[in-house]
Amino acid sequence: MADEQSSIDPRPRSWIDKIAQIFSDEPTDTKSLLELLRSAEQDHVLDADALAIIEGALQVSNMQVREIMIPRPQVITVSATDSLEEVLNIVVTASHSRFPVVGENSDSVIGILLAKDMLPYLLSGKGSTFDVRNMMRPATFVPESKRLNVLLKEFRETRHHMAIVIDEYGSACGVVTIEDVLEQIVGEIDDEYDVDDESYIKKIDATNFIVKALTPIPEFNEYFHCEFSDHEVDTIGGLVLQQLNHIPERDESIDIGAFHFTVLNADSRQIRLLKITTSERATDNTASRQSTKDQA
């Protein structure tokens, strides 16, 4: 009788019961597991968001740091010899919370600077005693072959949020953050300071802009309604290098056409970030053309 009653038990099964039923087929590999989970999503046992997170978690265990790291040329750094004003300029421009600190050799990372650690200096007015070396925290180094699930566990245990990625020769080749790993699981995580990865240009005010050196010249021309040639160089950073005829140092500037270019970040090999100041006339023309384009 008990068996008969259990077979007709009218109580609805909980989601745990349903999940248990799914796994009763005992999947033997990740592929079969995903097939069961996707079937469960189609049967409304799992919602689409939950399925996406599970798929992301499974994917992370098969990925390596090199697949998601920010390449070395795109990493914004501060120098151990930078003044408080120079560091603040980089921090405000980039809107990041952590910056690798490089020594005399721009390829040698010696620590990590947290933007929040600069607040006491700003509040106390002791900028004359500022020294990046005294403020930076120890850097964590990881090989580019490290699995993401292992890295995430280490981030949680050490409470670090950024690691310097090194190649097989021990040279820094990029950085990776805990956010980069989590985004592989839950999708893109944006905050109010993020700039679209596909965007190369960030407007500061009416005449000042922050531009990635990797900005293609055609895109720069379209944004500012100018006509720089891309026959010899492909990017706006390449154009600045061509005009200077040497690798510039930070804060070095040059006028090209109606634009004043200032180097915000560069190493011994290339420019990474530029500040562009336009003339009032050029800005008015850009705004006028943009308004006409919007109306059209």
Backbone bond lengths (Angstrom), bond angles and torsions (degrees), N, CA, C in turn:
res aa  C-N    CA-C-N  psi(-1)  N-CA   C-N-CA  omega(-1)  CA-C   N-CA-C  phi
1 M - - - 1.465 - - 1.522 111.08 -
2 A 1.358 114.55 -40.86 1.457 118.19 179.83 1.519 111.07 -61.38
3 D 1.367 114.49 -39.64 1.460 118.34 179.69 1.516 110.43 -65.12
4 E 1.322 116.36 -39.01 1.450 120.75 -179.46 1.512 111.03 -65.46
5 Q 1.353 115.96 -40.10 1.458 119.59 -179.57 1.527 111.40 -67.05
6 S 1.376 114.94 -39.90 1.461 117.64 -179.07 1.518 111.83 -66.28
7 S 1.341 115.11 -29.51 1.468 118.14 -178.14 1.511 112.29 -73.76
8 I 1.329 115.94 -19.76 1.469 118.37 179.85 1.525 111.07 -116.76
9 D 1.361 115.34 21.47 1.461 120.13 -179.55 1.520 109.69 -58.65
10 P 1.348 117.27 117.68 1.471 120.59 -174.91 1.518 113.79 -77.73
11 R 1.344 118.85 -8.08 1.461 120.32 -176.37 1.531 110.38 -65.70
12 P 1.307 117.35 132.19 1.472 119.68 179.99 1.523 110.85 -66.80
13 R 1.322 115.79 144.56 1.449 119.53 179.50 1.529 110.47 -74.42
14 S 1.316 115.88 140.11 1.460 119.82 176.48 1.519 109.31 -74.41
15 W 1.356 116.04 169.36 1.457 119.05 179.00 1.510 110.81 -65.01
16 I 1.337 116.77 -28.09 1.468 119.88 177.00 1.520 110.24 -65.72
17 D 1.330 115.91 -41.93 1.466 119.82 177.95 1.527 110.32 -61.62
18 K 1.333 115.48 -39.94 1.457 119.15 -178.74 1.528 111.64 -67.41
19 I 1.349 115.70 -40.93 1.455 119.02 177.45 1.523 110.29 -62.95
20 A 1.342 115.97 -41.92 1.463 120.08 178.88 1.518 110.81 -60.28
21 Q 1.321 116.13 -38.90 1.462 120.27 178.75 1.532 110.70 -63.93
22 I 1.348 115.44 -38.40 1.467 119.93 179.82 1.526 110.54 -61.96
23 F 1.328 115.95 -42.85 1.457 120.23 -175.85 1.528 113.26 -83.13
24 S 1.322 117.08 -0.31 1.464 119.41 179.44 1.527 111.59 -65.82
25 D 1.366 116.23 -19.20 1.455 119.66 178.67 1.528 112.76 -80.80
26 E 1.350 115.83 -2.56 1.455 122.70 175.82 1.531 113.23 50.07
27 P 1.345 117.21 73.85 1.466 119.76 177.04 1.524 110.30 -62.41
28 T 1.302 116.73 142.19 1.463 120.95 -174.81 1.520 113.58 -103.80
29 D 1.320 117.74 -8.64 1.465 120.15 177.43 1.525 109.52 -150.34
30 T 1.327 115.31 173.02 1.467 120.62 -177.00 1.522 112.07 -61.80
31 K 1.322 115.96 -38.83 1.457 119.87 -178.24 1.521 111.61 -61.66
32 S 1.337 116.64 -46.35 1.463 119.47 -179.59 1.524 110.90 -69.42
33 L 1.336 116.08 -32.54 1.464 119.53 176.47 1.523 110.66 -63.70
34 L 1.332 116.36 -44.83 1.459 120.00 179.27 1.521 111.68 -64.27
35 E 1.312 116.63 -36.59 1.462 119.88 177.65 1.521 110.83 -61.96
36 L 1.336 116.58 -41.76 1.463 120.16 178.06 1.528 111.29 -65.56
37 L 1.327 115.91 -41.64 1.457 119.59 -179.12 1.534 111.25 -66.70
38 R 1.318 116.91 -40.22 1.465 119.82 177.92 1.519 111.30 -67.15
39 S 1.324 115.98 -33.89 1.466 119.61 175.08 1.521 109.97 -65.99
40 A 1.336 115.19 -39.23 1.463 119.60 177.83 1.520 111.28 -63.50
41 E 1.336 116.18 -37.90 1.467 119.64 178.49 1.527 110.82 -65.95
42 Q 1.321 116.81 -38.82 1.459 120.77 177.68 1.520 111.83 -66.13
43 D 1.343 115.42 -30.31 1.461 120.22 178.72 1.521 112.21 -89.09
44 H 1.361 115.93 6.57 1.471 122.47 177.15 1.526 112.84 67.07
45 V 1.323 117.03 23.88 1.465 120.30 171.73 1.525 109.32 -79.78
46 L 1.327 116.83 -37.51 1.460 123.70 174.06 1.518 108.47 -116.24
47 D 1.340 116.14 146.20 1.459 117.08 173.71 1.531 108.98 -88.55
48 A 1.297 116.57 167.21 1.460 121.78 -173.93 1.525 112.26 -62.28
49 D 1.342 117.58 -37.89 1.460 120.76 -179.40 1.522 111.10 -65.80
50 A 1.332 115.94 -43.13 1.467 119.71 179.13 1.523 110.70 -62.93
51 L 1.329 116.12 -41.17 1.457 119.96 178.79 1.518 110.75 -63.02
52 A 1.329 117.33 -41.96 1.467 121.16 -179.43 1.523 110.93 -62.48
53 I 1.333 117.31 -39.29 1.461 121.05 179.33 1.522 110.86 -67.25
54 I 1.330 116.86 -42.72 1.469 120.51 178.44 1.526 110.47 -62.84
55 E 1.328 115.84 -43.59 1.468 119.58 178.57 1.528 110.40 -62.07
56 G 1.331 115.95 -40.63 1.466 119.47 178.98 1.512 111.98 -64.24
57 A 1.343 116.65 -41.29 1.461 120.79 179.29 1.523 111.16 -63.47
58 L 1.323 116.51 -40.63 1.460 120.14 178.10 1.531 111.32 -67.69
59 Q 1.316 115.99 -36.01 1.455 120.66 -178.86 1.523 111.38 -67.77
60 V 1.339 116.58 -37.70 1.455 121.26 -177.75 1.524 111.84 -58.89
61 S 1.320 116.99 -35.91 1.463 120.05 -178.48 1.531 112.06 -66.57
62 N 1.328 117.22 -16.06 1.462 120.93 -179.00 1.522 112.83 -107.89
63 M 1.335 117.47 5.83 1.460 120.99 -177.34 1.523 111.17 -108.23
64 Q 1.332 115.58 153.89 1.453 121.61 178.01 1.524 110.50 -112.63
65 V 1.327 115.43 160.33 1.456 121.44 -177.29 1.526 111.64 -55.71
66 R 1.321 117.69 -39.52 1.470 121.00 -177.24 1.526 112.76 -58.12
67 E 1.336 117.37 -21.25 1.458 121.06 -176.65 1.525 112.92 -79.20
68 I 1.334 117.32 -20.72 1.465 119.07 -176.19 1.521 113.74 -125.72
69 M 1.326 117.81 -5.22 1.466 119.92 -175.58 1.530 111.24 -65.24
70 I 1.337 114.83 157.25 1.459 121.16 172.60 1.523 106.44 -86.06
71 P 1.341 118.70 119.05 1.466 120.80 -176.18 1.524 112.30 -59.95
72 R 1.298 116.73 149.42 1.460 123.31 -176.92 1.534 113.34 -50.38
73 P 1.341 119.98 -44.50 1.469 118.93 -178.71 1.528 114.27 -62.98
74 Q 1.335 117.39 -19.94 1.462 120.31 -177.78 1.531 112.82 -100.14
75 V 1.325 116.93 1.45 1.463 120.79 -178.93 1.521 109.96 -83.67
76 I 1.317 116.92 129.23 1.460 121.78 177.70 1.524 108.16 -90.03
77 T 1.317 116.41 121.23 1.459 121.55 -176.33 1.521 111.11 -118.77
78 V 1.326 115.70 167.67 1.461 121.76 168.96 1.522 107.22 -120.16
79 S 1.306 115.81 154.12 1.457 120.74 -179.76 1.520 110.17 -95.48
80 A 1.321 116.01 147.62 1.464 120.84 179.52 1.516 111.64 -64.11
81 T 1.322 117.30 -17.52 1.469 120.89 -178.96 1.524 112.99 -99.85
82 D 1.326 117.90 2.21 1.466 121.17 -178.26 1.529 111.45 -67.14
83 S 1.310 115.16 145.97 1.466 120.76 174.60 1.529 109.74 -80.37
84 L 1.329 116.08 170.14 1.461 120.73 178.22 1.526 110.84 -59.14
85 E 1.310 117.18 -41.94 1.465 121.18 -179.42 1.526 111.09 -64.13
86 E 1.322 116.50 -41.38 1.457 120.47 -179.99 1.528 111.44 -65.68
87 V 1.328 115.73 -42.29 1.462 119.52 179.63 1.524 110.74 -66.46
88 L 1.331 116.88 -42.56 1.461 120.56 179.27 1.522 111.01 -60.62
89 N 1.314 116.68 -38.85 1.460 120.94 179.46 1.523 110.48 -60.71
90 I 1.337 116.39 -42.11 1.462 120.82 179.11 1.517 110.85 -68.42
91 V 1.337 116.39 -44.66 1.467 121.06 -177.75 1.521 111.32 -62.05
92 V 1.327 116.70 -45.90 1.460 121.26 -178.70 1.523 110.64 -66.87
93 T 1.321 116.14 -40.47 1.457 120.35 -178.05 1.514 112.19 -67.75
94 A 1.337 115.63 -46.09 1.463 119.78 -175.28 1.521 112.54 -80.72
95 S 1.338 117.80 -27.18 1.476 122.38 -178.63 1.526 112.19 59.03
96 H 1.321 117.12 33.02 1.452 121.48 174.48 1.524 109.34 -98.53
97 S 1.318 117.06 164.57 1.463 120.78 179.30 1.518 112.62 -101.72
98 R 1.345 117.65 -17.70 1.465 121.95 -178.41 1.517 110.12 -136.26
99 F 1.335 115.25 140.09 1.462 120.78 -178.33 1.523 110.13 -136.99
100 P 1.333 117.76 127.48 1.462 119.33 172.46 1.528 109.77 -62.87
101 V 1.314 116.56 140.67 1.464 121.92 177.88 1.525 108.39 -104.82
102 V 1.330 116.23 126.50 1.458 120.57 -179.98 1.519 109.59 -106.44
103 G 1.331 115.49 150.71 1.457 121.25 179.14 1.512 110.81 -90.13
104 E 1.339 116.10 -150.14 1.460 120.56 -179.90 1.522 111.03 -62.35
105 N 1.331 115.92 -35.53 1.455 120.84 174.03 1.517 107.58 -89.18
106 S 1.311 117.61 118.02 1.464 120.72 -174.91 1.515 113.02 -64.10
107 D 1.333 117.85 -14.79 1.460 120.89 178.85 1.522 111.97 -91.46
108 S 1.335 116.92 -2.74 1.466 121.76 -177.42 1.520 110.16 -103.44
109 V 1.331 116.60 110.21 1.465 121.45 178.74 1.528 108.78 -89.08
110 I 1.327 116.44 125.23 1.461 120.56 -175.74 1.530 113.18 -111.89
111 G 1.320 117.41 -4.82 1.458 119.12 179.40 1.521 111.66 176.79
112 I 1.329 115.33 -176.59 1.468 122.70 178.29 1.526 108.64 -126.07
113 L 1.317 116.55 129.73 1.469 121.33 176.69 1.510 109.52 -101.85
114 L 1.347 116.47 126.21 1.457 121.76 174.72 1.523 108.55 -95.41
115 A 1.314 115.87 128.81 1.461 120.25 -177.81 1.529 111.40 -57.65
116 K 1.325 117.52 -35.99 1.468 120.22 -177.22 1.525 112.28 -67.05
117 D 1.343 117.13 -23.22 1.460 120.16 179.77 1.521 112.22 -70.51
118 M 1.333 116.68 -11.71 1.465 120.20 -179.84 1.525 112.62 -86.05
119 L 1.329 116.83 -13.18 1.462 120.05 -176.70 1.533 113.94 -57.15
120 P 1.347 118.93 -43.55 1.474 117.89 179.55 1.522 113.07 -58.27
121 Y 1.338 117.81 -35.93 1.460 120.71 178.97 1.525 110.83 -68.51
122 L 1.314 116.36 -37.44 1.460 119.71 -179.95 1.521 111.11 -69.05
123 L 1.328 115.88 -39.91 1.462 120.37 -177.68 1.524 112.62 -74.96
124 S 1.328 116.46 -32.37 1.460 120.16 -177.42 1.519 113.13 -87.23
125 G 1.332 116.40 -16.36 1.459 119.68 -178.71 1.513 113.86 71.95
126 K 1.323 117.39 23.50 1.468 121.55 -178.92 1.531 111.02 -97.88
127 G 1.296 116.27 43.62 1.454 119.87 -178.40 1.510 113.54 -62.20
128 S 1.333 117.89 -26.35 1.466 120.70 -178.37 1.525 111.82 -67.92
129 T 1.327 117.53 -21.35 1.470 120.85 -179.49 1.523 112.09 -99.76
130 F 1.322 116.85 8.08 1.463 121.22 -176.71 1.523 111.05 -66.93
131 D 1.333 116.04 132.63 1.458 122.28 176.05 1.524 107.40 -144.64
132 V 1.325 116.36 116.84 1.457 120.72 -177.67 1.522 110.83 -55.21
133 R 1.337 117.41 -38.51 1.468 120.66 -177.08 1.515 112.08 -60.66
134 N 1.328 117.18 -32.82 1.461 120.49 -179.02 1.527 112.48 -78.00
135 M 1.328 116.68 -15.96 1.455 120.52 -176.03 1.519 113.75 -104.79
136 M 1.326 115.78 -25.50 1.468 118.40 -174.54 1.527 110.96 -68.19
137 R 1.316 114.78 154.33 1.452 122.15 177.69 1.524 109.65 -105.65
138 P 1.338 117.09 159.91 1.476 118.98 -179.25 1.526 111.27 -59.49
139 A 1.316 115.71 142.40 1.460 120.87 178.77 1.524 109.84 -91.17
140 T 1.340 115.44 144.17 1.457 121.81 174.36 1.524 108.25 -99.53
141 F 1.325 116.49 132.42 1.458 121.33 -178.62 1.526 109.82 -113.90
142 V 1.324 115.65 134.83 1.460 120.84 179.51 1.526 109.11 -133.63
143 P 1.334 117.99 145.80 1.468 120.01 176.40 1.513 110.77 -72.94
144 E 1.317 116.39 151.45 1.458 119.85 -178.02 1.519 112.35 -68.84
145 S 1.321 117.63 -12.70 1.463 121.51 179.79 1.529 113.38 -90.17
146 K 1.318 117.73 -2.61 1.470 120.60 -177.45 1.526 110.86 -64.03
147 R 1.326 116.25 138.91 1.459 121.50 177.45 1.527 109.76 -71.22
148 L 1.328 115.75 144.46 1.462 119.87 -176.56 1.521 112.75 -67.03
149 N 1.343 118.03 -35.11 1.461 118.62 179.76 1.521 110.95 -66.61
150 V 1.338 116.77 -34.53 1.467 120.53 177.05 1.530 109.98 -69.23
151 L 1.334 116.49 -42.38 1.463 120.72 178.86 1.520 111.18 -62.15
152 L 1.329 117.32 -42.37 1.459 120.50 179.79 1.523 110.67 -61.48
153 K 1.318 117.32 -40.73 1.462 121.07 177.51 1.521 110.80 -62.43
154 E 1.335 116.87 -40.99 1.463 120.45 179.10 1.528 111.19 -67.46
155 F 1.333 117.13 -40.18 1.462 120.46 176.40 1.526 110.21 -58.02
156 R 1.322 117.08 -43.40 1.466 121.18 -178.87 1.522 111.36 -66.51
157 E 1.327 116.32 -40.83 1.468 120.27 -177.15 1.525 112.10 -71.74
158 T 1.334 116.84 -39.43 1.465 120.52 -177.46 1.521 113.12 -90.58
159 R 1.348 116.43 -13.76 1.454 123.48 -178.15 1.530 111.70 64.11
160 H 1.320 115.93 25.11 1.459 121.09 173.97 1.528 108.99 -89.33
161 H 1.326 115.53 153.57 1.465 120.15 -178.21 1.526 113.02 -117.69
162 M 1.324 117.03 -8.85 1.459 120.93 -179.36 1.516 110.01 -141.61
163 A 1.329 116.48 143.55 1.455 121.65 175.98 1.525 109.09 -134.55
164 I 1.317 115.84 146.42 1.455 121.95 175.70 1.528 107.68 -89.12
165 V 1.329 116.08 128.00 1.462 121.03 -177.87 1.525 108.74 -92.16
166 I 1.336 116.60 130.87 1.457 120.94 179.42 1.522 109.87 -117.29
167 D 1.321 115.72 149.57 1.464 120.39 179.34 1.527 110.16 -89.59
168 E 1.307 117.50 -172.06 1.461 121.66 -175.61 1.521 112.70 -66.92
169 Y 1.330 117.24 -15.88 1.455 120.59 179.44 1.534 111.93 -97.59
170 G 1.321 116.64 1.47 1.451 120.86 178.81 1.509 114.50 86.00
171 S 1.327 117.46 8.17 1.465 121.01 179.56 1.526 110.46 -91.64
172 A 1.337 116.35 143.85 1.463 120.38 178.18 1.525 109.59 -66.53
173 C 1.322 116.16 128.17 1.465 119.97 -179.66 1.527 112.27 -122.90
174 G 1.343 116.88 2.05 1.459 119.58 178.93 1.509 111.32 165.75
175 V 1.320 115.85 -174.35 1.462 121.51 175.22 1.522 108.94 -133.71
176 V 1.319 115.14 157.01 1.459 120.91 175.94 1.519 107.55 -139.65
177 T 1.323 116.67 142.51 1.461 121.25 -179.21 1.525 110.20 -120.18
178 I 1.317 115.14 163.77 1.462 119.64 178.43 1.525 109.94 -63.18
179 E 1.334 116.56 -30.59 1.466 119.94 177.92 1.523 111.02 -65.49
180 D 1.347 116.38 -37.66 1.465 120.00 178.03 1.522 110.96 -60.29
181 V 1.342 116.41 -39.71 1.464 120.37 -179.31 1.523 110.56 -71.30
182 L 1.330 116.33 -45.92 1.466 119.93 -178.53 1.526 111.81 -62.79
183 E 1.330 116.58 -33.06 1.461 119.28 179.43 1.524 112.07 -65.70
184 Q 1.325 116.92 -23.81 1.464 119.57 175.46 1.528 111.12 -70.41
185 I 1.338 115.77 -21.82 1.464 120.60 -178.84 1.521 111.93 -95.05
186 V 1.323 116.61 -49.24 1.473 120.05 -172.17 1.517 113.29 -106.67
187 G 1.337 117.98 -2.00 1.452 120.25 -178.10 1.522 111.22 95.19
188 E 1.325 116.79 -178.29 1.456 122.14 -175.39 1.524 111.66 -60.19
189 I 1.337 115.79 136.07 1.455 122.55 176.89 1.519 107.42 -115.15
190 D 1.309 116.90 108.63 1.464 121.01 -178.71 1.514 110.15 -106.80
191 D 1.332 116.26 149.45 1.459 120.42 170.07 1.516 108.80 -126.36
192 E 1.322 115.30 -177.70 1.463 118.23 -172.70 1.518 112.73 -70.97
193 Y 1.340 117.56 -10.62 1.452 120.26 -179.26 1.517 113.03 -101.74
194 D 1.319 118.21 -7.42 1.453 121.12 -176.60 1.523 111.20 -70.59
195 V 1.326 113.97 143.17 1.458 120.90 172.40 1.512 106.85 -108.16
196 D 1.301 116.36 138.30 1.458 120.51 179.74 1.516 110.18 -51.22
197 D 1.358 116.29 129.57 1.462 120.72 -179.72 1.513 111.63 -57.00
198 E 1.319 117.16 -28.23 1.460 120.49 -178.59 1.523 111.83 -84.61
199 S 1.317 116.42 -5.18 1.454 120.24 -179.85 1.523 109.56 -94.80
200 Y 1.318 116.00 138.42 1.457 121.21 -179.27 1.521 112.26 -105.78
201 I 1.326 116.93 -15.36 1.459 120.25 -171.06 1.530 109.81 -126.26
202 K 1.342 115.54 132.32 1.458 121.03 179.00 1.530 108.26 -122.70
203 K 1.325 115.71 123.44 1.461 120.29 -179.09 1.523 109.94 -82.90
204 I 1.346 116.44 128.88 1.468 121.61 177.60 1.522 110.11 -94.43
205 D 1.315 116.14 -51.20 1.462 121.66 174.94 1.527 107.63 -152.28
206 A 1.318 116.62 -162.22 1.465 120.34 -172.67 1.516 113.43 -61.56
207 T 1.332 117.91 -29.88 1.463 119.59 -174.87 1.520 114.17 -124.18
208 N 1.315 117.61 -0.33 1.463 120.51 -176.53 1.524 111.29 -121.72
209 F 1.328 115.22 136.74 1.451 121.62 -177.23 1.532 109.87 -140.09
210 I 1.330 115.64 149.56 1.458 121.30 172.07 1.523 106.93 -105.57
211 V 1.325 116.46 128.27 1.456 121.07 -174.47 1.525 109.84 -129.49
212 K 1.314 116.38 130.53 1.458 120.04 174.22 1.523 108.62 -68.85
213 A 1.343 115.57 139.45 1.457 119.62 -179.31 1.523 111.63 -64.47
214 L 1.339 116.60 -22.25 1.466 120.76 -179.81 1.526 112.79 -80.67
215 T 1.325 117.88 2.65 1.463 121.23 179.86 1.533 110.71 -59.47
216 P 1.324 118.04 121.11 1.470 119.48 177.21 1.521 110.21 -61.56
217 I 1.312 116.46 141.13 1.462 120.45 -178.04 1.530 112.22 -59.31
218 P 1.342 120.31 -41.17 1.471 118.85 177.77 1.530 112.28 -58.61
219 E 1.349 116.73 -37.55 1.469 118.74 179.41 1.519 110.84 -70.22
220 F 1.336 116.86 -38.06 1.465 121.03 176.42 1.525 109.61 -62.10
221 N 1.317 115.96 -45.66 1.466 120.12 179.64 1.521 111.96 -60.39
222 E 1.332 115.75 -41.19 1.463 119.69 -179.25 1.522 111.36 -65.73
223 Y 1.334 115.98 -40.14 1.471 119.96 -177.86 1.534 111.25 -68.79
224 F 1.346 116.25 -45.40 1.465 120.24 -174.62 1.530 112.94 -98.99
225 H 1.332 116.46 1.49 1.457 121.22 178.75 1.530 111.63 55.15
226 C 1.341 114.09 50.64 1.453 119.89 176.55 1.533 108.82 -121.96
227 E 1.329 117.00 -175.28 1.463 119.12 -172.70 1.523 111.63 -136.45
228 F 1.329 117.99 50.61 1.454 120.21 175.41 1.534 109.39 -68.72
229 S 1.319 116.38 142.08 1.464 121.47 -178.26 1.529 110.93 -81.66
230 D 1.334 115.68 141.44 1.465 120.45 176.08 1.531 111.11 -114.36
231 H 1.325 116.06 24.32 1.464 119.75 -179.43 1.527 111.60 -71.58
232 E 1.329 117.53 -38.01 1.465 121.13 -176.58 1.516 113.22 -103.10
233 V 1.311 118.25 -27.64 1.470 122.08 178.89 1.525 108.66 -132.81
234 D 1.336 116.19 154.28 1.461 120.77 -175.65 1.521 113.81 -100.93
235 T 1.332 117.18 -26.83 1.462 120.65 -172.84 1.521 110.95 -120.39
236 I 1.329 115.27 164.82 1.462 119.64 179.63 1.525 110.31 -69.90
237 G 1.340 116.67 -31.09 1.460 119.65 174.34 1.512 111.39 -64.55
238 G 1.324 116.34 -38.67 1.450 120.81 177.16 1.514 111.92 -64.59
239 L 1.330 116.58 -36.12 1.460 121.08 178.14 1.522 110.59 -64.27
240 V 1.345 115.99 -43.15 1.469 119.86 179.38 1.529 110.25 -64.53
241 L 1.331 116.66 -42.88 1.469 120.23 177.40 1.530 111.11 -60.53
242 Q 1.307 115.24 -41.21 1.464 119.87 -179.74 1.526 110.88 -62.20
243 Q 1.331 116.38 -41.67 1.462 120.46 -178.51 1.530 111.97 -72.58
244 L 1.329 116.71 -36.76 1.465 120.12 179.94 1.526 111.84 -77.74
245 N 1.339 115.03 -32.16 1.470 121.59 -179.20 1.530 112.45 67.13
246 H 1.324 117.25 23.08 1.464 121.90 173.76 1.524 108.29 -164.20
247 I 1.332 116.45 162.88 1.467 120.58 176.13 1.517 108.28 -73.50
248 P 1.324 118.86 117.87 1.469 120.19 -175.44 1.525 112.96 -79.89
249 E 1.297 115.09 159.75 1.459 121.26 172.65 1.524 108.61 -94.13
250 R 1.319 115.69 165.14 1.457 120.23 178.58 1.526 110.53 -59.05
251 D 1.311 116.02 141.30 1.466 125.25 -179.96 1.532 113.29 76.93
252 E 1.328 118.10 -1.74 1.460 119.55 174.49 1.527 108.24 -71.14
253 S 1.301 117.04 144.04 1.462 119.75 -174.81 1.528 110.73 -136.20
254 I 1.341 113.61 163.20 1.462 120.58 179.32 1.527 108.29 -157.86
255 D 1.311 115.79 147.02 1.460 121.52 175.53 1.521 109.16 -97.83
256 I 1.322 116.27 127.50 1.463 121.96 176.02 1.521 106.93 -130.40
257 G 1.301 116.49 113.33 1.457 120.11 -175.66 1.518 110.42 61.13
258 A 1.327 116.26 -130.29 1.467 120.90 -178.65 1.522 112.31 -91.30
259 F 1.350 116.57 11.96 1.457 120.33 -173.84 1.526 111.58 -117.18
260 H 1.327 115.24 139.14 1.468 121.91 174.94 1.523 106.94 -106.05
261 F 1.330 117.09 113.55 1.459 122.97 -177.44 1.530 110.08 -98.73
262 T 1.332 116.39 130.58 1.460 121.96 174.62 1.526 108.68 -123.64
263 V 1.316 116.42 129.52 1.466 121.01 -178.87 1.522 109.27 -78.09
264 L 1.328 116.61 119.04 1.465 121.25 178.37 1.515 112.25 -94.83
265 N 1.327 116.24 -31.86 1.454 119.36 -178.75 1.517 109.18 -150.24
266 A 1.341 115.75 128.71 1.460 121.20 179.52 1.522 108.62 -158.94
267 D 1.317 116.74 155.94 1.452 120.31 173.38 1.528 108.53 -121.73
268 S 1.312 115.83 -163.50 1.464 119.30 -175.38 1.522 113.32 -73.23
269 R 1.337 116.54 -5.44 1.458 119.67 -176.27 1.516 114.32 -117.43
270 Q 1.326 117.60 -30.60 1.458 118.10 -175.12 1.525 112.05 -161.50
271 I 1.336 114.55 165.16 1.467 122.21 174.33 1.518 108.39 -87.15
272 R 1.336 116.03 143.95 1.460 119.16 178.14 1.534 112.55 -113.71
273 L 1.312 116.28 -41.84 1.464 119.32 -173.17 1.520 109.98 -139.27
274 L 1.333 115.64 138.68 1.458 121.82 -177.98 1.525 110.77 -126.78
275 K 1.300 115.41 146.08 1.466 121.08 168.40 1.513 106.75 -105.29
276 I 1.305 116.77 133.31 1.464 121.19 -178.42 1.527 109.29 -120.84
277 T 1.312 114.80 127.20 1.467 121.19 175.19 1.524 107.61 -112.79
278 T 1.299 115.56 125.63 1.464 120.68 -179.04 1.515 110.27 -103.54
279 S 1.311 115.57 158.03 1.453 120.28 174.91 1.518 109.26 -72.95
280 E 1.301 117.35 157.57 1.468 121.51 177.99 1.527 110.62 -57.40
281 R 1.323 115.12 -38.73 1.467 119.51 -178.37 1.526 110.88 -65.67
282 A 1.341 115.82 -44.31 1.462 119.48 -179.84 1.518 110.64 -64.31
283 T 1.332 115.94 -38.35 1.463 119.92 179.18 1.514 111.17 -65.84
284 D 1.335 116.22 -41.59 1.465 119.82 178.57 1.519 110.66 -62.86
285 N 1.340 117.29 -40.19 1.463 120.45 178.98 1.515 111.24 -64.95
286 T 1.328 115.96 -40.76 1.463 120.41 179.35 1.515 110.69 -63.48
287 A 1.350 116.23 -46.29 1.464 120.22 -179.58 1.515 110.82 -63.91
288 S 1.356 116.28 -40.42 1.461 120.32 -178.95 1.522 111.13 -63.71
289 R 1.332 115.86 -44.76 1.461 119.54 -178.96 1.516 111.05 -68.11
290 Q 1.366 115.60 -37.20 1.462 118.69 178.70 1.522 110.29 -64.59
291 S 1.352 116.94 -39.89 1.455 120.09 178.84 1.518 111.08 -63.81
292 T 1.350 115.35 -41.99 1.476 119.18 177.93 1.512 111.28 -62.54
293 K 1.341 116.22 -40.59 1.460 121.09 179.93 1.528 110.23 -64.55
294 D 1.360 116.95 -42.60 1.470 120.65 179.68 1.530 111.28 -62.96
295 Q 1.340 115.12 -40.48 1.471 118.49 -179.61 1.529 111.81 -66.72
296 A 1.339 114.14 -34.67 1.449 118.84 179.32 1.526 110.94 -67.92
